[in-house]
Amino acid sequence: MVSEQTIKEFQDAIKEEFGVVLTLKDASEILLNSVAYFDLLAKIDSRPEPQKS
């Protein structure tokens, strides 16, 4: 779960950087999807390498 403060900071950063105003719902969804994506990447990266025969 992402805190409301983090979501608001993300909204501010997107507005400042790209001039796009996100709703709280949209910002929350983007952040949660990003967290899930990077969590998956971390899991893939930490898998043991298959042994070569």
C-alpha positions in Angstrom: 0.0 0.0 0.0 1.2 3.5 -0.9 0.6 6.3 1.6 -1.6 9.2 0.6 1.3 11.5 1.2 3.4 9.6 -1.3 0.6 9.7 -3.8 0.3 13.5 -3.4 4.1 13.9 -3.8 3.9 11.8 -7.0 1.0 14.0 -8.3 3.1 17.1 -7.6 6.2 15.6 -9.3 4.2 14.6 -12.4 2.5 18.0 -12.6 5.9 19.8 -12.2 7.8 17.6 -14.6 5.2 17.0 -17.3 2.4 19.5 -16.7 -0.1 16.7 -16.3 -2.6 16.8 -13.4 -3.5 13.3 -12.2 -6.4 12.4 -10.0 -5.7 10.8 -6.7 -7.1 7.5 -8.2 -5.0 7.7 -11.3 -1.8 8.5 -9.4 -2.5 5.7 -6.9 -3.0 3.2 -9.8 0.2 4.2 -11.6 2.2 4.0 -8.4 0.7 0.6 -7.4 1.4 -0.8 -10.9 4.9 0.5 -10.8 5.6 -1.0 -7.4 4.2 -4.4 -8.6 6.3 -4.2 -11.8 9.6 -3.5 -9.9 8.7 -6.1 -7.4 8.4 -8.6 -10.2 11.7 -7.5 -11.7 13.4 -7.9 -8.3 12.0 -11.5 -8.0 13.2 -12.4 -11.5 16.7 -10.9 -10.8 17.0 -12.8 -7.5 16.2 -16.2 -9.0 19.0 -18.7 -9.0 20.7 -19.1 -12.4 19.9 -22.5 -14.0 22.9 -24.9 -13.9 24.5 -25.5 -17.3 25.1 -29.2 -18.1 
